């Protein structure tokens, strides 16, 4: 996982109530990228 991806994940986890559906949609993409 690249540093930008991990930073995005950390940011998403900090504000899960902001766009939870976006985080859920992006999770499989991040998993494929790893």
C-alpha positions in Angstrom: 0.0 0.0 0.0 1.4 3.4 -0.9 1.7 6.2 1.6 -1.1 8.2 -0.1 -3.4 5.3 0.1 -2.7 4.7 3.8 -3.2 8.4 4.5 -6.5 8.3 2.7 -7.6 5.3 4.8 -6.6 7.1 8.0 -8.5 10.2 6.9 -11.5 8.1 6.1 -11.4 6.4 9.5 -11.1 9.7 11.3 -14.4 10.9 9.8 -16.5 7.8 9.1 -19.8 9.6 9.6 -18.9 12.1 6.9 -19.1 9.8 3.8 -19.5 6.2 5.1 -20.9 5.0 1.7 -17.8 6.4 0.0 -15.5 4.6 2.4 -17.4 1.3 1.9 -17.3 1.7 -1.9 -13.5 2.5 -1.9 -12.5 -0.3 0.5 -12.5 -3.1 -2.1 -10.5 -0.9 -4.4 -7.9 -0.3 -1.8 -7.8 -4.0 -1.0 -7.2 -4.8 -4.7 -4.4 -2.3 -4.8 -2.5 -3.9 -1.9 
